[in-house]
Amino acid sequence: MTPGVEELSIMGGNNNVVPLLPRATVELEFRNIECTMNMFVPNKLRFEQKQILKNVSGTFKPGQLTAIMGPSGAGKTTLLNILAGYSTRGAKGEIFINGVCACASKSSGRGGARYIRQHDDLREHLTVYEAMSLAAALKLADFTAHERKEKVYEILALLGLSGTAQTLCRDLSGGQRRRLAVAFELLSDPSLMFLDEPTTGLDSSASASLIALLNSLARGGRTLIATIHQPSALLFEKIDAVYCLQSGNTLYSGPRASLIPALSSAGLNCPPYHNPADFLMEVASGEYEVDLVKSAQTMAQFKPTAIANGSWESHIPTIPALPSPMDIMSSDLKSKQTVAKMKQKQKFAKNIYRQSGLLRQTWILLYRNYLMTTRNYSLFMYRVAAHVVIALIFGYLYLGVGSEAGSVLGNYVYLYGSMLLVVYTGKMSVTLSFPLEMDILRGEYFNRWYNLGPYIVSILAVELPFQMISCVSYVVLSYWLTDNPLEPTRATLFLATIVATSLCAQAWGYFIGSTTPTRIAVFIGPVLACLFSVFGFCLALVDTPYQFRWLHHISYFRAGFHVAVHSVYGFNRTRMHCSKEYCHYITPKTFLKEMDMENVDIGGNMALVICTTVLMHALTAAALWYRLNKR
Ligand SMILES: Nc1ncnc2c1ncn2[C@@H]1O[C@H](COP(=O)(O)OP(=O)(O)OP(=O)(O)O)[C@@H](O)[C@H]1O
């Protein structure tokens, strides 16, 4: 199959047409796709194999909007995910993009495919224009700022979103959210687009306008494939081709216009004035007592020439089609200026939709995070306020214990409590929030907005300072209230240890959040923090059973805590003030000796904390890469 070449244009609101490029059309063919998953059967307490797709084949053509239909659980999303390369677990078979074979089990965007998921996770605190501009900056490296701006406005106009340009994404309606999700991907003008249930949750008018839009995009030469549950007759008319699944088998594959005649050929006659889509779903759900395997075979042999004179669909009202980008261009191409502009663009047609470089991506993502943070600073304020409140409470409970020889154990508990606090806040804030971020990251990464490295840097560049500021606000206040030594070396070392340990816990939080489902992460995080905290606080190394000593050595909590205690009582601190008759720990050295902290290797312990932090971030990056690339 030779890819056709289409010339497209999208018109801006100001009649200033920026021609889009000659774009190869994509024909997608798939053969013998199977999908088998291992499912845990609780009653039998074992895994069993479930075949979700059974040898399905078909072809999706450019210039058409194809609907994958079928009853719930028929395998629509599974097929869409495999075809898009979005999730290919358990898949087998062959997929051909313009005749070039790609293994179905390989997870990657097929032929630059874009995938729009059912849950359009948007960056809620950006306006529509900001979100689009930032996406354009990431995706369109070779466009000038002016061209990008023009293109953003053109696409917003095309999708009927011009009026919402300054609206925050969180305030958009369901239909507008879906259209914005499509708008993001149109920036790079993909030839192949997959949409998972784009109309779910929309009312009939929003669904109609979205399907009309998809139809007009398909007319521009794109191959559009969408899973659709049960379209109304009005929506169904806007669909060009239907691929119907029934329990993992193909029931019907062909033009929408041939559906009813094909069903008739298998003895399944759609009642007059009945929505053909509803009828198809009733057949696929087994409401008619027919052998569906035989019916599917008969329909597969049906030749479209047998279509009746169209009377079967004459009762369906016609929706006026949106002007397609092709139509728009054909009229505007008359302008010489436009042709010149197009020729100029054609020179670098192959690279025009090049993703930005890594440094630029980092910069754009940092700016995006900065914008979102400034709009949603309450979260940051709550976090700092919580640390300040705890500092005041601890400061009040342990007031002045740091300078008093009789209160050394009280101060020891304050130091332990401080360490525990920063470890928990550092870890849990990201352990729980990162899984929410995963979904949106998965979508943007799959659709090639950016690389993983810049994304991680941009996230850490916001989270690290947040946690540092929170820790500093806690330490400064509580350390002062507890009257611990204010000598610069001791105070700085204490602060540095607390911050470093908190950041290490945060790195653990990222690792747990990126590798475990939230339900498991909520207890794995605290359990690990608790386990590590035991070593070094209540349990000296000599008292630790041999089989657990490795935990003592790798515990970042122990390392940080020992340095913190040493910074307060070590470095030959002189005798302390004793307001009682007898103070056992009047010499700080006695206390350190009894706590098995007399010889703390400051450098070694700090190195352990820092290396663990780096290691956990590296493991998080590796885990994320694996999850995003091996789907
Ligand atoms: N990861 C999985 N492990 C085991 N079974 C799965 C998995 N994902 C999907 N399935 C099963 O595969 C079948 C098809 O699922 P799929 O989501 O593709 O159906 P669908 O046609 O899109 O359904 P719906 O319209 O309800 O979304 C279902 O029975 C589902 O339980």
PDBQT file of the ligand as one rigid body, heavy atoms in Angstrom, charges set to zero:
ROOT
HETATM    1  N1  LIG A 701      -5.738  -6.536  33.049  1.00  0.00    +0.000 N 
HETATM    2  C1  LIG A 701      -6.717  -7.408  32.907  1.00  0.00    +0.000 A 
HETATM    3  N2  LIG A 701      -6.663  -8.598  33.512  1.00  0.00    +0.000 NA
HETATM    4  C2  LIG A 701      -7.648  -9.490  33.350  1.00  0.00    +0.000 A 
HETATM    5  N3  LIG A 701      -8.752  -9.271  32.606  1.00  0.00    +0.000 NA
HETATM    6  C3  LIG A 701      -8.872  -8.099  32.001  1.00  0.00    +0.000 A 
HETATM    7  C4  LIG A 701      -7.861  -7.099  32.108  1.00  0.00    +0.000 A 
HETATM    8  N4  LIG A 701      -8.257  -6.025  31.378  1.00  0.00    +0.000 NA
HETATM    9  C5  LIG A 701      -9.450  -6.345  30.844  1.00  0.00    +0.000 A 
HETATM   10  N5  LIG A 701      -9.815  -7.586  31.224  1.00  0.00    +0.000 N 
HETATM   11  C6  LIG A 701     -11.046  -8.268  30.844  1.00  0.00    +0.000 C 
HETATM   12  O1  LIG A 701     -11.133  -8.241  29.456  1.00  0.00    +0.000 OA
HETATM   13  C7  LIG A 701     -12.460  -8.079  29.048  1.00  0.00    +0.000 C 
HETATM   14  C8  LIG A 701     -12.562  -6.957  28.040  1.00  0.00    +0.000 C 
HETATM   15  O2  LIG A 701     -12.224  -5.747  28.692  1.00  0.00    +0.000 OA
HETATM   16  P1  LIG A 701     -12.321  -4.353  27.913  1.00  0.00    +0.000 P 
HETATM   17  O3  LIG A 701     -12.060  -3.268  28.896  1.00  0.00    +0.000 OA
HETATM   18  O4  LIG A 701     -11.468  -4.404  26.723  1.00  0.00    +0.000 OA
HETATM   19  O5  LIG A 701     -13.837  -4.368  27.482  1.00  0.00    +0.000 OA
HETATM   20  P2  LIG A 701     -14.700  -3.232  26.833  1.00  0.00    +0.000 P 
HETATM   21  O6  LIG A 701     -15.401  -3.834  25.686  1.00  0.00    +0.000 OA
HETATM   22  O7  LIG A 701     -13.870  -2.017  26.568  1.00  0.00    +0.000 OA
HETATM   23  O8  LIG A 701     -15.719  -2.970  28.009  1.00  0.00    +0.000 OA
HETATM   24  P3  LIG A 701     -16.411  -1.591  28.443  1.00  0.00    +0.000 P 
HETATM   25  O9  LIG A 701     -17.260  -1.162  27.310  1.00  0.00    +0.000 OA
HETATM   26  O10 LIG A 701     -17.223  -1.990  29.619  1.00  0.00    +0.000 OA
HETATM   27  O11 LIG A 701     -15.305  -0.630  28.789  1.00  0.00    +0.000 OA
HETATM   28  C9  LIG A 701     -13.285  -7.861  30.289  1.00  0.00    +0.000 C 
HETATM   29  O12 LIG A 701     -13.950  -9.047  30.612  1.00  0.00    +0.000 OA
HETATM   30  C10 LIG A 701     -12.263  -7.541  31.345  1.00  0.00    +0.000 C 
HETATM   31  O13 LIG A 701     -12.663  -8.048  32.588  1.00  0.00    +0.000 OA
ENDROOT
TORSDOF 0
